Amino acid sequence: MDKIKRYIECHVPVTTCTLRCSYCYITQHRLFEGPLPEFRYTPEHVRKALSKERLGGVCLINLCGAGETLLAKEVVEYARAFLEEGHYVMIVTNGTISKRFDDIASFPAHLKKHLFFKFSYHYLEFKQRGLFDVFFNNIRKVRDAGCSFTLELTPSDDMVPYIDEIKQRAIAELGAPNHVTIARDERTKNRLPMLTQLSRQNYIDTWKTFDSALFDYKLTIFGHKRREFCYAGDWSFCVNLATGKMKQCYRSYYRTDIFRDISRPIPFRAIGNCCKEHHCYNGHSLIVLGDIPSQSTPTYAQLRNRQPEMKSFMSSKLKESNTEYTLWKKIKANLRNLTYHII
């Protein structure tokens, strides 16, 4: 079975959305008026830029917009290109744009086995807008087509009175309760705290009732500054799908264009002990997949039980396909980060 070589956070620069959730960072920054992105490079060109040969093996590519990922119709074409290259693909979506799921359901069966959806369960917006049938029908559509999926709720204080019906709706529609993540407050850059007026313990007691392995793991890392040697920038990286701009992680020491000249090798450079972020709020992907190999964690699959081929791939760790740095190489990586122009 395939083993993961690298994890790629592929940013789709769309900020508009079909919903207006109170807890969304797009709402917090009032970015809904942004236009749909223009993509500089064709799906075929980007496929070559992110080829297995150039990346060193089979990768896990996560397509996620700041707003609704699938509003940009081109995302379906890029996803197919990555799948045809032999990668595994995840798409983060609110599940409301039915035409996109019709298009994806028509993919060849062998491609759909490597496609995974993270459906965001925006309960109050669906309730207010009468979108439950649309949402759950689209989930069943891709499930029945052979894709994998997870149902994830971003908890907010205004949902607390509806917890019982949130659970019951998920069980009735899909046969299992949803997962729960943790929202961060981006209105302040002061350590990106939990987005809640509840005390930490009350927040935990309230949302642990979902018995979500995802929530339980995020609690162990949320708010904790990472000081270990991290391979983000080498074993994983972020790239803007529209422009090709690559960063080591969300807050990076350098960036470069990896789509323009695909004859050149990608400069993989680990961020090391120089993480600039307050805490690894996406550690349920980055740390769990193995960017910090000194951390003992569940596998990605254990946090989200899935279809056999996806489950096997998501059970692998980055260190299984990569070589850890020597002490001297770690020192050089840290020194190089500290001499980059900070962006």
CORSUL-V815728 format. One record per residue. N is the residue number from 0. NEAR is the number of other ideal C-beta (glycine too) atoms within 8 Angstrom. Layout:
# CORSUL-V815728
N:NEAR
N:NEAR
This chain:
# CORSUL-V815728
0:5
1:8
2:10
3:17
4:12
5:14
6:14
7:14
8:12
9:12
10:11
11:14
12:11
13:14
14:11
15:11
16:12
17:7
18:11
19:8
20:11
21:8
22:9
23:11
24:8
25:12
26:11
27:9
28:7
29:6
30:9
31:11
32:4
33:8
34:4
35:7
36:10
37:5
38:9
39:7
40:8
41:6
42:10
43:7
44:10
45:14
46:12
47:9
48:12
49:14
50:9
51:12
52:5
53:11
54:12
55:8
56:9
57:11
58:14
59:14
60:12
61:13
62:15
63:10
64:16
65:10
66:13
67:14
68:14
69:12
70:13
71:12
72:8
73:8
74:15
75:11
76:9
77:13
78:13
79:11
80:12
81:12
82:14
83:8
84:10
85:6
86:13
87:15
88:14
89:12
90:15
91:11
92:13
93:11
94:12
95:11
96:11
97:9
98:6
99:12
100:12
101:9
102:8
103:14
104:10
105:5
106:11
107:5
108:7
109:6
110:11
111:14
112:11
113:13
114:17
115:15
116:15
117:11
118:13
119:11
120:12
121:10
122:11
123:11
124:11
125:12
126:9
127:6
128:7
129:7
130:9
131:10
132:7
133:10
134:13
135:10
136:9
137:12
138:15
139:9
140:11
141:15
142:8
143:6
144:10
145:7
146:13
147:10
148:12
149:11
150:12
151:13
152:14
153:12
154:13
155:11
156:7
157:6
158:12
159:7
160:4
161:10
162:10
163:6
164:7
165:13
166:11
167:8
168:10
169:13
170:10
171:5
172:9
173:9
174:4
175:7
176:8
177:13
178:14
179:12
180:12
181:11
182:11
183:10
184:10
185:9
186:4
187:7
188:5
189:5
190:6
191:11
192:9
193:11
194:8
195:9
196:3
197:8
198:5
199:7
200:6
201:8
202:12
203:9
204:8
205:11
206:11
207:10
208:7
209:12
210:5
211:12
212:10
213:13
214:14
215:9
216:13
217:12
218:9
219:7
220:12
221:10
222:8
223:8
224:6
225:12
226:5
227:8
228:10
229:14
230:17
231:14
232:12
233:10
234:12
235:15
236:14
237:13
238:15
239:10
240:14
241:9
242:9
243:13
244:9
245:12
246:12
247:12
248:15
249:7
250:6
251:13
252:12
253:11
254:7
255:7
256:9
257:10
258:12
259:6
260:5
261:10
262:3
263:5
264:4
265:8
266:5
267:7
268:11
269:15
270:15
271:10
272:9
273:9
274:13
275:7
276:10
277:7
278:13
279:11
280:9
281:8
282:12
283:11
284:11
285:14
286:14
287:13
288:13
289:13
290:13
291:12
292:10
293:5
294:7
295:2
296:8
297:8
298:11
299:11
300:12
301:9
302:12
303:11
304:5
305:11
306:9
307:5
308:9
309:14
310:12
311:11
312:15
313:14
314:9
315:11
316:9
317:16
318:9
319:9
320:10
321:11
322:3
323:6
324:10
325:5
326:6
327:6
328:8
329:13
330:8
331:8
332:13
333:11
334:8
335:9
336:13
337:8
338:5
339:8
340:5
341:5
342:7
